[in-house]
Amino acid sequence: TSSSRDPTYVSIHLRLKIVWTKLARLLLYDLDKVMVDIDLLASPLHVEFFTEMLTWIERALKPTKANSAMSSKEQLPDDAPLLSDDDEEHLRAMLRCVDDFFKNI
């Protein structure tokens, strides 16, 4: 069985989150203004989703390096990226959702 610490599981899980976020953007926000469902966007379910997405974005924008807990031999170089490519793609997808949401209201 796969555990949440298995790199393959994490990679697949993150890829699914990226695809889901892009799909949500297309269905909810990337629409002509006359097609936007204002009742859906004002619903408690959407407010809960949008709040969670903003929390995820905030968490992604506050990455921490593990250097302080690592020995000097294990420390990452100062120019090491704080986000993986997949994490960056997920962050970009979430930011596009936020951008399109505010364009449509």
C-alpha positions in Angstrom: 0.0 0.0 0.0 1.1 3.6 -0.6 1.7 5.9 2.3 1.5 9.6 2.2 5.3 9.7 2.5 5.9 7.7 -0.6 7.3 10.1 -3.2 5.3 8.4 -6.0 2.1 8.9 -4.0 2.9 12.5 -3.2 3.7 13.2 -6.8 0.4 11.6 -8.0 -1.6 13.4 -5.3 -0.1 16.7 -6.2 -0.6 16.1 -9.9 -4.3 15.4 -9.2 -4.6 18.6 -7.1 -3.2 20.6 -10.0 -5.5 19.0 -12.6 -8.5 19.5 -10.2 -7.6 23.1 -9.6 -7.3 23.8 -13.3 -10.7 22.1 -13.9 -12.4 24.1 -11.1 -11.0 27.3 -12.7 -12.4 26.4 -16.1 -15.8 25.4 -14.7 -16.2 28.3 -12.2 -14.2 31.3 -13.3 -12.9 31.1 -16.9 -16.3 31.9 -18.4 -17.9 34.8 -20.2 -19.4 37.1 -17.6 -23.0 36.2 -18.8 -22.3 32.5 -18.1 -21.0 33.0 -14.5 -23.3 31.5 -11.9 -23.4 34.2 -9.2 -25.6 32.1 -7.0 -23.0 29.3 -7.0 -20.1 31.8 -6.3 -22.1 33.2 -3.4 -23.0 29.8 -2.0 -21.6 28.7 1.4 -19.8 25.8 -0.4 -18.0 28.1 -2.7 -17.1 30.4 0.1 -15.6 27.4 2.0 -13.7 26.3 -1.1 -12.3 29.8 -1.8 -11.3 30.2 1.8 -9.4 26.9 1.8 -7.8 27.8 -1.5 -6.6 31.2 0.0 -5.2 29.2 3.0 -3.3 26.9 0.7 -1.9 29.9 -1.2 -0.8 31.5 2.0 0.8 28.3 3.2 2.6 27.9 -0.2 3.9 31.5 -0.1 5.4 30.9 3.4 7.8 28.1 2.5 10.5 27.2 5.1 13.8 25.7 4.5 14.8 22.8 6.8 18.3 24.2 7.1 18.0 25.1 10.7 17.2 21.5 11.6 19.9 20.0 9.3 23.5 19.4 10.0 26.0 21.5 8.1 26.7 18.6 5.7 23.0 18.2 4.9 22.0 21.9 4.5 20.6 23.1 1.2 22.4 25.8 -0.7 21.1 29.3 -0.3 20.0 29.4 -3.9 18.0 26.2 -3.7 14.4 26.6 -4.8 11.9 26.7 -2.0 9.1 25.2 -4.1 9.3 22.1 -6.4 8.2 22.6 -10.0 4.9 20.8 -9.2 4.3 22.9 -6.1 4.9 26.0 -8.2 2.5 24.8 -10.9 -0.2 24.2 -8.2 0.4 27.6 -6.7 0.1 29.2 -10.2 -3.1 27.3 -10.9 -4.6 28.5 -7.6 -3.5 32.1 -8.2 -5.2 32.0 -11.7 -8.4 30.9 -10.0 -8.3 33.8 -7.6 -7.5 36.2 -10.5 -10.3 34.9 -12.7 -12.7 35.0 -9.7 -12.1 38.7 -9.1 -12.3 39.5 -12.8 -15.8 38.0 -13.0 -17.4 39.7 -9.9 
